[in-house]
Amino acid sequence: MIPYDSPEAAEFRTDTPGWVSRHGRFFGRDEHSARYDGCTHVPCMDCGVLIEKRYVSRCRSCADAKETADWAKLPRKPWDETTPVCVYMDDRYFFNREELEEYCEDHEVAIEKLQLVHCKAVRYPEIDLDDRFAGYISDEADIPGVILDAAEELNRIIREYPAPACWEPDKIAVDLDM
């Protein structure tokens, strides 16, 4: 284990003035980058405990506490049990109460302990031919009328299509009045 502030992580060299990481990479006056490159562990930005350098800045405990605090600040509304919900900062989606209850049973967690957020529908994007054909046709050329008409018809179908392409988390917490 090589902590961020260890002399093994990086050193200042005087032959060619500047910071060099333990891997031999030269960083000039940038001590932070040299130390980060040369260390294997960094301090948690909240509590200071050393954590393995994996491009995270908080230990699991502090990250969980921050997620909980952030979720607690979200506005709340009840779940209509029709629109999907998901676990905050996770990719677990629930499309009905039965799925949610089954998950809780399988993972031995109370529903009230889950930090759920509402989901919002993501619609299929309409086709922008100018963007789609950029680089394919010259500025002087026009997109043929038959292609323009077909694209407009496709865009009409996309606008009128009732089902969403997918769902994504919204910034509204679920108020479960169970």
MODELLER restraints for C-alpha pairs under 7 A, 6 or more apart:
rsr = mdl.restraints
at = mdl.atoms
rsr.add(forms.Gaussian(group=physical.xy_distance, feature=features.Distance(at['CA:1:A'], at['CA:40:A']), mean=5.96, stdev=0.5))
rsr.add(forms.Gaussian(group=physical.xy_distance, feature=features.Distance(at['CA:1:A'], at['CA:41:A']), mean=6.68, stdev=0.5))
rsr.add(forms.Gaussian(group=physical.xy_distance, feature=features.Distance(at['CA:2:A'], at['CA:8:A']), mean=6.78, stdev=0.5))
rsr.add(forms.Gaussian(group=physical.xy_distance, feature=features.Distance(at['CA:2:A'], at['CA:9:A']), mean=6.36, stdev=0.5))
rsr.add(forms.Gaussian(group=physical.xy_distance, feature=features.Distance(at['CA:2:A'], at['CA:39:A']), mean=5.04, stdev=0.5))
rsr.add(forms.Gaussian(group=physical.xy_distance, feature=features.Distance(at['CA:2:A'], at['CA:40:A']), mean=5.05, stdev=0.5))
rsr.add(forms.Gaussian(group=physical.xy_distance, feature=features.Distance(at['CA:2:A'], at['CA:41:A']), mean=6.00, stdev=0.5))
rsr.add(forms.Gaussian(group=physical.xy_distance, feature=features.Distance(at['CA:3:A'], at['CA:39:A']), mean=5.46, stdev=0.5))
rsr.add(forms.Gaussian(group=physical.xy_distance, feature=features.Distance(at['CA:3:A'], at['CA:40:A']), mean=6.13, stdev=0.5))
rsr.add(forms.Gaussian(group=physical.xy_distance, feature=features.Distance(at['CA:3:A'], at['CA:41:A']), mean=4.75, stdev=0.5))
rsr.add(forms.Gaussian(group=physical.xy_distance, feature=features.Distance(at['CA:3:A'], at['CA:42:A']), mean=5.91, stdev=0.5))
rsr.add(forms.Gaussian(group=physical.xy_distance, feature=features.Distance(at['CA:4:A'], at['CA:35:A']), mean=5.69, stdev=0.5))
rsr.add(forms.Gaussian(group=physical.xy_distance, feature=features.Distance(at['CA:4:A'], at['CA:36:A']), mean=6.13, stdev=0.5))
rsr.add(forms.Gaussian(group=physical.xy_distance, feature=features.Distance(at['CA:4:A'], at['CA:39:A']), mean=4.95, stdev=0.5))
rsr.add(forms.Gaussian(group=physical.xy_distance, feature=features.Distance(at['CA:4:A'], at['CA:41:A']), mean=5.99, stdev=0.5))
rsr.add(forms.Gaussian(group=physical.xy_distance, feature=features.Distance(at['CA:4:A'], at['CA:42:A']), mean=5.16, stdev=0.5))
rsr.add(forms.Gaussian(group=physical.xy_distance, feature=features.Distance(at['CA:5:A'], at['CA:35:A']), mean=6.99, stdev=0.5))
rsr.add(forms.Gaussian(group=physical.xy_distance, feature=features.Distance(at['CA:8:A'], at['CA:22:A']), mean=6.33, stdev=0.5))
rsr.add(forms.Gaussian(group=physical.xy_distance, feature=features.Distance(at['CA:9:A'], at['CA:21:A']), mean=5.90, stdev=0.5))
rsr.add(forms.Gaussian(group=physical.xy_distance, feature=features.Distance(at['CA:9:A'], at['CA:22:A']), mean=5.34, stdev=0.5))
rsr.add(forms.Gaussian(group=physical.xy_distance, feature=features.Distance(at['CA:9:A'], at['CA:35:A']), mean=5.18, stdev=0.5))
rsr.add(forms.Gaussian(group=physical.xy_distance, feature=features.Distance(at['CA:9:A'], at['CA:38:A']), mean=4.16, stdev=0.5))
rsr.add(forms.Gaussian(group=physical.xy_distance, feature=features.Distance(at['CA:9:A'], at['CA:39:A']), mean=4.74, stdev=0.5))
rsr.add(forms.Gaussian(group=physical.xy_distance, feature=features.Distance(at['CA:10:A'], at['CA:19:A']), mean=6.66, stdev=0.5))
rsr.add(forms.Gaussian(group=physical.xy_distance, feature=features.Distance(at['CA:10:A'], at['CA:20:A']), mean=5.54, stdev=0.5))
rsr.add(forms.Gaussian(group=physical.xy_distance, feature=features.Distance(at['CA:10:A'], at['CA:21:A']), mean=4.15, stdev=0.5))
rsr.add(forms.Gaussian(group=physical.xy_distance, feature=features.Distance(at['CA:10:A'], at['CA:22:A']), mean=5.36, stdev=0.5))
rsr.add(forms.Gaussian(group=physical.xy_distance, feature=features.Distance(at['CA:10:A'], at['CA:34:A']), mean=5.74, stdev=0.5))
rsr.add(forms.Gaussian(group=physical.xy_distance, feature=features.Distance(at['CA:10:A'], at['CA:35:A']), mean=5.02, stdev=0.5))
rsr.add(forms.Gaussian(group=physical.xy_distance, feature=features.Distance(at['CA:10:A'], at['CA:38:A']), mean=5.85, stdev=0.5))
rsr.add(forms.Gaussian(group=physical.xy_distance, feature=features.Distance(at['CA:11:A'], at['CA:19:A']), mean=5.66, stdev=0.5))
rsr.add(forms.Gaussian(group=physical.xy_distance, feature=features.Distance(at['CA:11:A'], at['CA:20:A']), mean=5.59, stdev=0.5))
rsr.add(forms.Gaussian(group=physical.xy_distance, feature=features.Distance(at['CA:11:A'], at['CA:21:A']), mean=6.55, stdev=0.5))
rsr.add(forms.Gaussian(group=physical.xy_distance, feature=features.Distance(at['CA:12:A'], at['CA:18:A']), mean=5.54, stdev=0.5))
rsr.add(forms.Gaussian(group=physical.xy_distance, feature=features.Distance(at['CA:12:A'], at['CA:19:A']), mean=4.42, stdev=0.5))
rsr.add(forms.Gaussian(group=physical.xy_distance, feature=features.Distance(at['CA:12:A'], at['CA:20:A']), mean=6.29, stdev=0.5))
rsr.add(forms.Gaussian(group=physical.xy_distance, feature=features.Distance(at['CA:13:A'], at['CA:19:A']), mean=6.19, stdev=0.5))
rsr.add(forms.Gaussian(group=physical.xy_distance, feature=features.Distance(at['CA:13:A'], at['CA:20:A']), mean=6.97, stdev=0.5))
rsr.add(forms.Gaussian(group=physical.xy_distance, feature=features.Distance(at['CA:17:A'], at['CA:28:A']), mean=6.96, stdev=0.5))
rsr.add(forms.Gaussian(group=physical.xy_distance, feature=features.Distance(at['CA:18:A'], at['CA:27:A']), mean=6.47, stdev=0.5))
rsr.add(forms.Gaussian(group=physical.xy_distance, feature=features.Distance(at['CA:18:A'], at['CA:28:A']), mean=4.07, stdev=0.5))
rsr.add(forms.Gaussian(group=physical.xy_distance, feature=features.Distance(at['CA:18:A'], at['CA:29:A']), mean=5.27, stdev=0.5))
rsr.add(forms.Gaussian(group=physical.xy_distance, feature=features.Distance(at['CA:19:A'], at['CA:26:A']), mean=5.98, stdev=0.5))
rsr.add(forms.Gaussian(group=physical.xy_distance, feature=features.Distance(at['CA:19:A'], at['CA:27:A']), mean=5.28, stdev=0.5))
rsr.add(forms.Gaussian(group=physical.xy_distance, feature=features.Distance(at['CA:19:A'], at['CA:28:A']), mean=5.29, stdev=0.5))
rsr.add(forms.Gaussian(group=physical.xy_distance, feature=features.Distance(at['CA:19:A'], at['CA:29:A']), mean=6.10, stdev=0.5))
rsr.add(forms.Gaussian(group=physical.xy_distance, feature=features.Distance(at['CA:19:A'], at['CA:30:A']), mean=6.58, stdev=0.5))
rsr.add(forms.Gaussian(group=physical.xy_distance, feature=features.Distance(at['CA:19:A'], at['CA:31:A']), mean=5.69, stdev=0.5))
rsr.add(forms.Gaussian(group=physical.xy_distance, feature=features.Distance(at['CA:19:A'], at['CA:34:A']), mean=6.04, stdev=0.5))
rsr.add(forms.Gaussian(group=physical.xy_distance, feature=features.Distance(at['CA:20:A'], at['CA:26:A']), mean=4.47, stdev=0.5))
rsr.add(forms.Gaussian(group=physical.xy_distance, feature=features.Distance(at['CA:20:A'], at['CA:27:A']), mean=5.90, stdev=0.5))
rsr.add(forms.Gaussian(group=physical.xy_distance, feature=features.Distance(at['CA:20:A'], at['CA:34:A']), mean=5.77, stdev=0.5))
rsr.add(forms.Gaussian(group=physical.xy_distance, feature=features.Distance(at['CA:21:A'], at['CA:34:A']), mean=4.64, stdev=0.5))
rsr.add(forms.Gaussian(group=physical.xy_distance, feature=features.Distance(at['CA:21:A'], at['CA:35:A']), mean=6.09, stdev=0.5))
rsr.add(forms.Gaussian(group=physical.xy_distance, feature=features.Distance(at['CA:21:A'], at['CA:37:A']), mean=6.08, stdev=0.5))
rsr.add(forms.Gaussian(group=physical.xy_distance, feature=features.Distance(at['CA:21:A'], at['CA:38:A']), mean=4.78, stdev=0.5))
rsr.add(forms.Gaussian(group=physical.xy_distance, feature=features.Distance(at['CA:22:A'], at['CA:38:A']), mean=4.92, stdev=0.5))
rsr.add(forms.Gaussian(group=physical.xy_distance, feature=features.Distance(at['CA:23:A'], at['CA:38:A']), mean=6.24, stdev=0.5))
rsr.add(forms.Gaussian(group=physical.xy_distance, feature=features.Distance(at['CA:27:A'], at['CA:33:A']), mean=6.83, stdev=0.5))
rsr.add(forms.Gaussian(group=physical.xy_distance, feature=features.Distance(at['CA:27:A'], at['CA:34:A']), mean=5.78, stdev=0.5))
rsr.add(forms.Gaussian(group=physical.xy_distance, feature=features.Distance(at['CA:40:A'], at['CA:52:A']), mean=6.11, stdev=0.5))
rsr.add(forms.Gaussian(group=physical.xy_distance, feature=features.Distance(at['CA:40:A'], at['CA:53:A']), mean=5.47, stdev=0.5))
rsr.add(forms.Gaussian(group=physical.xy_distance, feature=features.Distance(at['CA:41:A'], at['CA:50:A']), mean=5.92, stdev=0.5))
rsr.add(forms.Gaussian(group=physical.xy_distance, feature=features.Distance(at['CA:41:A'], at['CA:51:A']), mean=5.30, stdev=0.5))
rsr.add(forms.Gaussian(group=physical.xy_distance, feature=features.Distance(at['CA:41:A'], at['CA:52:A']), mean=4.40, stdev=0.5))
rsr.add(forms.Gaussian(group=physical.xy_distance, feature=features.Distance(at['CA:41:A'], at['CA:53:A']), mean=4.83, stdev=0.5))
rsr.add(forms.Gaussian(group=physical.xy_distance, feature=features.Distance(at['CA:42:A'], at['CA:50:A']), mean=5.38, stdev=0.5))
rsr.add(forms.Gaussian(group=physical.xy_distance, feature=features.Distance(at['CA:42:A'], at['CA:51:A']), mean=5.51, stdev=0.5))
rsr.add(forms.Gaussian(group=physical.xy_distance, feature=features.Distance(at['CA:42:A'], at['CA:52:A']), mean=6.45, stdev=0.5))
rsr.add(forms.Gaussian(group=physical.xy_distance, feature=features.Distance(at['CA:42:A'], at['CA:53:A']), mean=5.82, stdev=0.5))
rsr.add(forms.Gaussian(group=physical.xy_distance, feature=features.Distance(at['CA:43:A'], at['CA:49:A']), mean=5.30, stdev=0.5))
rsr.add(forms.Gaussian(group=physical.xy_distance, feature=features.Distance(at['CA:43:A'], at['CA:50:A']), mean=4.38, stdev=0.5))
rsr.add(forms.Gaussian(group=physical.xy_distance, feature=features.Distance(at['CA:43:A'], at['CA:51:A']), mean=6.05, stdev=0.5))
rsr.add(forms.Gaussian(group=physical.xy_distance, feature=features.Distance(at['CA:44:A'], at['CA:50:A']), mean=6.11, stdev=0.5))
rsr.add(forms.Gaussian(group=physical.xy_distance, feature=features.Distance(at['CA:44:A'], at['CA:51:A']), mean=6.40, stdev=0.5))
rsr.add(forms.Gaussian(group=physical.xy_distance, feature=features.Distance(at['CA:44:A'], at['CA:57:A']), mean=5.67, stdev=0.5))
rsr.add(forms.Gaussian(group=physical.xy_distance, feature=features.Distance(at['CA:44:A'], at['CA:58:A']), mean=4.54, stdev=0.5))
rsr.add(forms.Gaussian(group=physical.xy_distance, feature=features.Distance(at['CA:44:A'], at['CA:59:A']), mean=5.53, stdev=0.5))
rsr.add(forms.Gaussian(group=physical.xy_distance, feature=features.Distance(at['CA:45:A'], at['CA:57:A']), mean=5.78, stdev=0.5))
rsr.add(forms.Gaussian(group=physical.xy_distance, feature=features.Distance(at['CA:45:A'], at['CA:58:A']), mean=5.66, stdev=0.5))
rsr.add(forms.Gaussian(group=physical.xy_distance, feature=features.Distance(at['CA:46:A'], at['CA:58:A']), mean=6.61, stdev=0.5))
rsr.add(forms.Gaussian(group=physical.xy_distance, feature=features.Distance(at['CA:46:A'], at['CA:62:A']), mean=6.67, stdev=0.5))
rsr.add(forms.Gaussian(group=physical.xy_distance, feature=features.Distance(at['CA:51:A'], at['CA:59:A']), mean=6.16, stdev=0.5))
rsr.add(forms.Gaussian(group=physical.xy_distance, feature=features.Distance(at['CA:71:A'], at['CA:115:A']), mean=6.94, stdev=0.5))
rsr.add(forms.Gaussian(group=physical.xy_distance, feature=features.Distance(at['CA:74:A'], at['CA:171:A']), mean=6.49, stdev=0.5))
rsr.add(forms.Gaussian(group=physical.xy_distance, feature=features.Distance(at['CA:74:A'], at['CA:172:A']), mean=5.73, stdev=0.5))
rsr.add(forms.Gaussian(group=physical.xy_distance, feature=features.Distance(at['CA:74:A'], at['CA:173:A']), mean=5.78, stdev=0.5))
rsr.add(forms.Gaussian(group=physical.xy_distance, feature=features.Distance(at['CA:75:A'], at['CA:172:A']), mean=5.27, stdev=0.5))
rsr.add(forms.Gaussian(group=physical.xy_distance, feature=features.Distance(at['CA:75:A'], at['CA:173:A']), mean=6.01, stdev=0.5))
rsr.add(forms.Gaussian(group=physical.xy_distance, feature=features.Distance(at['CA:76:A'], at['CA:172:A']), mean=5.53, stdev=0.5))
rsr.add(forms.Gaussian(group=physical.xy_distance, feature=features.Distance(at['CA:76:A'], at['CA:173:A']), mean=4.69, stdev=0.5))
rsr.add(forms.Gaussian(group=physical.xy_distance, feature=features.Distance(at['CA:76:A'], at['CA:174:A']), mean=5.72, stdev=0.5))
rsr.add(forms.Gaussian(group=physical.xy_distance, feature=features.Distance(at['CA:76:A'], at['CA:175:A']), mean=5.64, stdev=0.5))
rsr.add(forms.Gaussian(group=physical.xy_distance, feature=features.Distance(at['CA:77:A'], at['CA:173:A']), mean=6.60, stdev=0.5))
rsr.add(forms.Gaussian(group=physical.xy_distance, feature=features.Distance(at['CA:77:A'], at['CA:174:A']), mean=5.63, stdev=0.5))
rsr.add(forms.Gaussian(group=physical.xy_distance, feature=features.Distance(at['CA:77:A'], at['CA:175:A']), mean=5.23, stdev=0.5))
rsr.add(forms.Gaussian(group=physical.xy_distance, feature=features.Distance(at['CA:78:A'], at['CA:174:A']), mean=5.66, stdev=0.5))
rsr.add(forms.Gaussian(group=physical.xy_distance, feature=features.Distance(at['CA:78:A'], at['CA:175:A']), mean=4.56, stdev=0.5))
rsr.add(forms.Gaussian(group=physical.xy_distance, feature=features.Distance(at['CA:78:A'], at['CA:176:A']), mean=6.05, stdev=0.5))
rsr.add(forms.Gaussian(group=physical.xy_distance, feature=features.Distance(at['CA:79:A'], at['CA:174:A']), mean=5.92, stdev=0.5))
rsr.add(forms.Gaussian(group=physical.xy_distance, feature=features.Distance(at['CA:79:A'], at['CA:175:A']), mean=6.63, stdev=0.5))
rsr.add(forms.Gaussian(group=physical.xy_distance, feature=features.Distance(at['CA:79:A'], at['CA:176:A']), mean=6.72, stdev=0.5))
rsr.add(forms.Gaussian(group=physical.xy_distance, feature=features.Distance(at['CA:81:A'], at['CA:96:A']), mean=5.77, stdev=0.5))
rsr.add(forms.Gaussian(group=physical.xy_distance, feature=features.Distance(at['CA:81:A'], at['CA:97:A']), mean=6.47, stdev=0.5))
rsr.add(forms.Gaussian(group=physical.xy_distance, feature=features.Distance(at['CA:82:A'], at['CA:96:A']), mean=6.58, stdev=0.5))
rsr.add(forms.Gaussian(group=physical.xy_distance, feature=features.Distance(at['CA:83:A'], at['CA:95:A']), mean=6.74, stdev=0.5))
rsr.add(forms.Gaussian(group=physical.xy_distance, feature=features.Distance(at['CA:83:A'], at['CA:119:A']), mean=6.85, stdev=0.5))
rsr.add(forms.Gaussian(group=physical.xy_distance, feature=features.Distance(at['CA:84:A'], at['CA:93:A']), mean=6.68, stdev=0.5))
rsr.add(forms.Gaussian(group=physical.xy_distance, feature=features.Distance(at['CA:84:A'], at['CA:94:A']), mean=5.51, stdev=0.5))
rsr.add(forms.Gaussian(group=physical.xy_distance, feature=features.Distance(at['CA:84:A'], at['CA:95:A']), mean=4.43, stdev=0.5))
rsr.add(forms.Gaussian(group=physical.xy_distance, feature=features.Distance(at['CA:84:A'], at['CA:96:A']), mean=6.90, stdev=0.5))
rsr.add(forms.Gaussian(group=physical.xy_distance, feature=features.Distance(at['CA:84:A'], at['CA:118:A']), mean=6.60, stdev=0.5))
rsr.add(forms.Gaussian(group=physical.xy_distance, feature=features.Distance(at['CA:84:A'], at['CA:119:A']), mean=5.61, stdev=0.5))
rsr.add(forms.Gaussian(group=physical.xy_distance, feature=features.Distance(at['CA:85:A'], at['CA:93:A']), mean=5.79, stdev=0.5))
rsr.add(forms.Gaussian(group=physical.xy_distance, feature=features.Distance(at['CA:85:A'], at['CA:94:A']), mean=5.38, stdev=0.5))
rsr.add(forms.Gaussian(group=physical.xy_distance, feature=features.Distance(at['CA:85:A'], at['CA:95:A']), mean=6.70, stdev=0.5))
rsr.add(forms.Gaussian(group=physical.xy_distance, feature=features.Distance(at['CA:85:A'], at['CA:116:A']), mean=6.39, stdev=0.5))
rsr.add(forms.Gaussian(group=physical.xy_distance, feature=features.Distance(at['CA:85:A'], at['CA:117:A']), mean=5.59, stdev=0.5))
rsr.add(forms.Gaussian(group=physical.xy_distance, feature=features.Distance(at['CA:85:A'], at['CA:118:A']), mean=4.53, stdev=0.5))
rsr.add(forms.Gaussian(group=physical.xy_distance, feature=features.Distance(at['CA:85:A'], at['CA:119:A']), mean=5.21, stdev=0.5))
rsr.add(forms.Gaussian(group=physical.xy_distance, feature=features.Distance(at['CA:86:A'], at['CA:92:A']), mean=5.43, stdev=0.5))
rsr.add(forms.Gaussian(group=physical.xy_distance, feature=features.Distance(at['CA:86:A'], at['CA:93:A']), mean=4.21, stdev=0.5))
rsr.add(forms.Gaussian(group=physical.xy_distance, feature=features.Distance(at['CA:86:A'], at['CA:94:A']), mean=5.91, stdev=0.5))
rsr.add(forms.Gaussian(group=physical.xy_distance, feature=features.Distance(at['CA:86:A'], at['CA:116:A']), mean=5.44, stdev=0.5))
rsr.add(forms.Gaussian(group=physical.xy_distance, feature=features.Distance(at['CA:86:A'], at['CA:117:A']), mean=5.54, stdev=0.5))
rsr.add(forms.Gaussian(group=physical.xy_distance, feature=features.Distance(at['CA:86:A'], at['CA:118:A']), mean=6.56, stdev=0.5))
rsr.add(forms.Gaussian(group=physical.xy_distance, feature=features.Distance(at['CA:86:A'], at['CA:119:A']), mean=6.80, stdev=0.5))
rsr.add(forms.Gaussian(group=physical.xy_distance, feature=features.Distance(at['CA:86:A'], at['CA:169:A']), mean=6.66, stdev=0.5))
rsr.add(forms.Gaussian(group=physical.xy_distance, feature=features.Distance(at['CA:87:A'], at['CA:93:A']), mean=6.77, stdev=0.5))
rsr.add(forms.Gaussian(group=physical.xy_distance, feature=features.Distance(at['CA:87:A'], at['CA:114:A']), mean=6.64, stdev=0.5))
rsr.add(forms.Gaussian(group=physical.xy_distance, feature=features.Distance(at['CA:87:A'], at['CA:115:A']), mean=5.58, stdev=0.5))
rsr.add(forms.Gaussian(group=physical.xy_distance, feature=features.Distance(at['CA:87:A'], at['CA:116:A']), mean=4.51, stdev=0.5))
rsr.add(forms.Gaussian(group=physical.xy_distance, feature=features.Distance(at['CA:87:A'], at['CA:117:A']), mean=6.23, stdev=0.5))
rsr.add(forms.Gaussian(group=physical.xy_distance, feature=features.Distance(at['CA:88:A'], at['CA:115:A']), mean=5.53, stdev=0.5))
rsr.add(forms.Gaussian(group=physical.xy_distance, feature=features.Distance(at['CA:88:A'], at['CA:116:A']), mean=5.48, stdev=0.5))
rsr.add(forms.Gaussian(group=physical.xy_distance, feature=features.Distance(at['CA:88:A'], at['CA:117:A']), mean=5.81, stdev=0.5))
rsr.add(forms.Gaussian(group=physical.xy_distance, feature=features.Distance(at['CA:94:A'], at['CA:100:A']), mean=5.71, stdev=0.5))
rsr.add(forms.Gaussian(group=physical.xy_distance, feature=features.Distance(at['CA:104:A'], at['CA:110:A']), mean=6.04, stdev=0.5))
rsr.add(forms.Gaussian(group=physical.xy_distance, feature=features.Distance(at['CA:104:A'], at['CA:111:A']), mean=6.15, stdev=0.5))
rsr.add(forms.Gaussian(group=physical.xy_distance, feature=features.Distance(at['CA:116:A'], at['CA:173:A']), mean=5.87, stdev=0.5))
rsr.add(forms.Gaussian(group=physical.xy_distance, feature=features.Distance(at['CA:116:A'], at['CA:174:A']), mean=5.39, stdev=0.5))
rsr.add(forms.Gaussian(group=physical.xy_distance, feature=features.Distance(at['CA:117:A'], at['CA:169:A']), mean=6.50, stdev=0.5))
rsr.add(forms.Gaussian(group=physical.xy_distance, feature=features.Distance(at['CA:117:A'], at['CA:170:A']), mean=6.42, stdev=0.5))
rsr.add(forms.Gaussian(group=physical.xy_distance, feature=features.Distance(at['CA:117:A'], at['CA:171:A']), mean=6.79, stdev=0.5))
rsr.add(forms.Gaussian(group=physical.xy_distance, feature=features.Distance(at['CA:117:A'], at['CA:172:A']), mean=5.53, stdev=0.5))
rsr.add(forms.Gaussian(group=physical.xy_distance, feature=features.Distance(at['CA:117:A'], at['CA:173:A']), mean=4.17, stdev=0.5))
rsr.add(forms.Gaussian(group=physical.xy_distance, feature=features.Distance(at['CA:117:A'], at['CA:174:A']), mean=5.05, stdev=0.5))
rsr.add(forms.Gaussian(group=physical.xy_distance, feature=features.Distance(at['CA:118:A'], at['CA:169:A']), mean=6.17, stdev=0.5))
rsr.add(forms.Gaussian(group=physical.xy_distance, feature=features.Distance(at['CA:118:A'], at['CA:170:A']), mean=5.48, stdev=0.5))
rsr.add(forms.Gaussian(group=physical.xy_distance, feature=features.Distance(at['CA:118:A'], at['CA:172:A']), mean=5.73, stdev=0.5))
rsr.add(forms.Gaussian(group=physical.xy_distance, feature=features.Distance(at['CA:118:A'], at['CA:173:A']), mean=6.14, stdev=0.5))
rsr.add(forms.Gaussian(group=physical.xy_distance, feature=features.Distance(at['CA:118:A'], at['CA:174:A']), mean=5.98, stdev=0.5))
rsr.add(forms.Gaussian(group=physical.xy_distance, feature=features.Distance(at['CA:119:A'], at['CA:167:A']), mean=5.98, stdev=0.5))
rsr.add(forms.Gaussian(group=physical.xy_distance, feature=features.Distance(at['CA:119:A'], at['CA:168:A']), mean=5.31, stdev=0.5))
rsr.add(forms.Gaussian(group=physical.xy_distance, feature=features.Distance(at['CA:119:A'], at['CA:169:A']), mean=4.39, stdev=0.5))
rsr.add(forms.Gaussian(group=physical.xy_distance, feature=features.Distance(at['CA:119:A'], at['CA:170:A']), mean=4.95, stdev=0.5))
rsr.add(forms.Gaussian(group=physical.xy_distance, feature=features.Distance(at['CA:120:A'], at['CA:167:A']), mean=5.57, stdev=0.5))
rsr.add(forms.Gaussian(group=physical.xy_distance, feature=features.Distance(at['CA:120:A'], at['CA:168:A']), mean=5.53, stdev=0.5))
rsr.add(forms.Gaussian(group=physical.xy_distance, feature=features.Distance(at['CA:120:A'], at['CA:169:A']), mean=6.26, stdev=0.5))
rsr.add(forms.Gaussian(group=physical.xy_distance, feature=features.Distance(at['CA:120:A'], at['CA:170:A']), mean=5.74, stdev=0.5))
rsr.add(forms.Gaussian(group=physical.xy_distance, feature=features.Distance(at['CA:121:A'], at['CA:164:A']), mean=5.54, stdev=0.5))
rsr.add(forms.Gaussian(group=physical.xy_distance, feature=features.Distance(at['CA:121:A'], at['CA:166:A']), mean=6.18, stdev=0.5))
rsr.add(forms.Gaussian(group=physical.xy_distance, feature=features.Distance(at['CA:121:A'], at['CA:167:A']), mean=4.70, stdev=0.5))
rsr.add(forms.Gaussian(group=physical.xy_distance, feature=features.Distance(at['CA:121:A'], at['CA:168:A']), mean=6.59, stdev=0.5))
rsr.add(forms.Gaussian(group=physical.xy_distance, feature=features.Distance(at['CA:122:A'], at['CA:164:A']), mean=5.52, stdev=0.5))
rsr.add(forms.Gaussian(group=physical.xy_distance, feature=features.Distance(at['CA:122:A'], at['CA:165:A']), mean=5.68, stdev=0.5))
rsr.add(forms.Gaussian(group=physical.xy_distance, feature=features.Distance(at['CA:122:A'], at['CA:166:A']), mean=5.31, stdev=0.5))
rsr.add(forms.Gaussian(group=physical.xy_distance, feature=features.Distance(at['CA:122:A'], at['CA:167:A']), mean=5.55, stdev=0.5))
rsr.add(forms.Gaussian(group=physical.xy_distance, feature=features.Distance(at['CA:122:A'], at['CA:168:A']), mean=6.87, stdev=0.5))
rsr.add(forms.Gaussian(group=physical.xy_distance, feature=features.Distance(at['CA:123:A'], at['CA:164:A']), mean=4.81, stdev=0.5))
rsr.add(forms.Gaussian(group=physical.xy_distance, feature=features.Distance(at['CA:123:A'], at['CA:165:A']), mean=5.20, stdev=0.5))
rsr.add(forms.Gaussian(group=physical.xy_distance, feature=features.Distance(at['CA:124:A'], at['CA:158:A']), mean=6.37, stdev=0.5))
rsr.add(forms.Gaussian(group=physical.xy_distance, feature=features.Distance(at['CA:124:A'], at['CA:164:A']), mean=6.86, stdev=0.5))
rsr.add(forms.Gaussian(group=physical.xy_distance, feature=features.Distance(at['CA:124:A'], at['CA:165:A']), mean=5.43, stdev=0.5))
rsr.add(forms.Gaussian(group=physical.xy_distance, feature=features.Distance(at['CA:126:A'], at['CA:155:A']), mean=5.24, stdev=0.5))
rsr.add(forms.Gaussian(group=physical.xy_distance, feature=features.Distance(at['CA:126:A'], at['CA:158:A']), mean=6.46, stdev=0.5))
rsr.add(forms.Gaussian(group=physical.xy_distance, feature=features.Distance(at['CA:127:A'], at['CA:151:A']), mean=6.73, stdev=0.5))
rsr.add(forms.Gaussian(group=physical.xy_distance, feature=features.Distance(at['CA:127:A'], at['CA:155:A']), mean=6.33, stdev=0.5))
